[in-house]
């Protein structure tokens, strides 16, 4: 299941290497199908409409990321003889 994430942007004045992020809470007005929202709240076990919509958006983003990975099929070289465990050995 998708995690409960929020959109983050770097704070003003931070460089690209900084890991500090500012969380955005954006008030948004959307016209949504009430029946569909009620169904999402029910089957997702959410307590609020906001929780259901946030979970749905997180799942959507996760799915799109997976689809982007699938687009890499055939574009990345694969070496079946590569020994990743060798890199873990010390010495």
PyMOL commands that set and color helices and strands:
alter all, ss='L'
color gray80, all
select helices_A, chain A and resi 34-44+49-70+84-88
alter helices_A, ss='H'
color red, helices_A
select strands_A, chain A and resi 8-10+21-23
alter strands_A, ss='S'
color yellow, strands_A
deselect
rebuild
show_as cartoon
